[in-house]
């Protein structure tokens, strides 16, 4: 059902002007006949008959024109003006119209990955062209088997009724994902998108209508995104239970922030040569009233999805800067999430916190991950330029777990590279990983970046990264994260390993 927008524009005007044109023609014809005496009625009945004929003819013409245009306007309400595809209303109408008792139905929700970046980087005009091209691609892949709809923004849907519809629709969705791995040409640009797809099915006798199917698709799409994108996921009843748990956890997070349940611990970093503590990394802990331990790896993603991460992140920055004022000469490292970096107000808020706490900006180091930059590189680069203007350093965290290239490192000009624990562990186990670690350190050195090795837990690993040229070492070999009041005792002189300190403690006891 492809409808032209221009056609609808004419139809809507015709709905208004057509009756006026018809009535004008009828009135004009009658006036001409009366003025010229071309027709003379001998009996009143003849006049009434002629009038009735004209009235019925006019009524027929007006009703016919009205019905035609009303149908066209109804079609307009069921179509997407940009792509010409049927819209959300049409999806529900079609699923109900084609449904048969006891017959299988299937639906898929397609969410384009990376479309926001296209709009931000190239503009909405290119984004609109890209949506049109995606609509064409989806229709070609669906063929005659499934119906394609645009729900709005970067969301599309597919619907099917009939035997094996779930199996067929899943195959179509996998074909769509495979097709989207190839670039889409827009003018002289070649743009690559991905897709996260959620699917749901109905037996036709389980009482699940199209609205509930679409909701289930939406839940399954979120699961696809959390699972790494570019995949299809069927709805599972467990998703709803998980969603309820996440909603409850989000409410708990809001209460925790309001009631001061978050605390900061700090893990010291030691100089690779002198073994003196030169920096601390702030790590958030959640002291729940029920005593249940929930790590940042669980609650931070939830805070990012709900938007609460901005408030939590500002609290972390303010508290960390306040705590670190007492550790003269020690650098403070704070992790910044992707959502914070995408917030255009974040650099201004950071400046306000530095001014409010009086913390020296050259002692602050923000740690960001590669994901934070890949999602919105344009916005991220602007924010980082403003942040560097304050004198704050930027560190790339978890290096070795993603796909950062030399061009990527040159673009963002980090002051420090932090080798991920997995790379350090693997480097101590095989020559290939060791060569990768050494080459990473060489590149960092060439770009005048310091290098920190994370997750060092054994003396063998510490000796290896020290020999490889790392500037700082962070890990349980020397220190675990600790409350702020415990930091000061380790700031004078070379740090012993945690094992040596424990042995000395036992002897003194």
Order of alpha helices (4+ residues) and beta strands (2+ residues): alpha-alpha-alpha-beta-alpha-alpha-beta-beta-alpha-beta-beta-beta-alpha-beta-alpha-beta-beta-alpha-alpha-beta-alpha-alpha-beta-alpha-alpha-beta-alpha-beta-alpha-alpha-beta-alpha-beta-beta-alpha
